Amino acid sequence: LQHSNRDYHSMAVSGGKDWRSTVYVGHLQPHADAEFLREVFAGLPVKDAHVARSFTGESKRHGFVEFDDPSCVKTALALAATQWRGQAVTVRPATMHDPDLPRTLLLYNLPAVVQEADLREIFPDLPLREVRVVRDPSGRSKGAGYVVFESAALLDRVLAETSAIEVEGQRLVFTRALQNTSV
């Protein structure tokens, strides 16, 4: 399954990125966009900038900026905890690891009628951080979703103990979310 949203769990940033030339920018306001990131690093040769977004298109309040030259990272890191247009931003070296990925279960083949509450009912006694059904711009389900557990160990247990998940008479395909390196 190809994800249409470029930034689901920040997976897209791994595709083709030179991590030595990339910084993570955190504590962004919900309205911040790629242009905002480019303004923060005006004067440095920015190759690419984007704000991470969830399946629903909501800002995850962080982003990544890749520079043409790895030497620019040192200058960018000097901006750590700086103010930009009244907004405090955090800058640190980027890594390919999204902290939610090790505890995220992807679900495919969801019936169109499934809602977030239905996904929570699959794991009624387990602590969940987030549950989402992936929707198109009109609000219709795309037949996929995800569940973020409180810990990777909990997800490991769920995967070890679960052989099948059925919702509304339909068997779901499920797997652990992995960092996408092919985008």
Phi, psi and omega in degrees: 000127177269133178276128181281334179275117185303334190247016181306119180050030177061022184294326187294335184294343181282335185288109175076005181282143168265102187295340176290342183252012189237140175240151172267137177236118184246176180063039178280149173287154183304332182273355181297143180225186182300322179297321177301314180298320178297323178293320179303321184253029177303139182097344175253148181284092181279124178273320182205146176213137173203154177262132179291138181228150177281177177304328183275359179090000179286143177296137174269007174066026170211165180204185182224142177232125177253133181258159177294331187228130179302335180294341179288339182299318180301316178296317180296321181294336177294343179274003181308134179059037178268165175257134177225117185050043178079006183245124176284130176236150177251136180234130176211165179301141179278150172230165180277003186260124171262125185299338179278337186302316182297345181242020183252129176255124176267139180236132179234165180072030179288136172299149183301334183277353184291134178246171178303320180300325178295322178293321177298325181292339177295326182236063191296331185255010183253142178286122181244139178274323184203146177220131180217142167258130181283130183233152174279174182303335179277354179098357179282144178296141175266006178082017179221160177196180177211155178231126177255118180275165180295333181211158176294326179297322178294317177297318177305315180297316179300314180295323180289328186262355185246121178259335181205148174232128180235133178226130179053038179076007182244129179283129181268151171262132181220150182201160175288139175290136179237155177296127182274118181250010183249003182283000000 
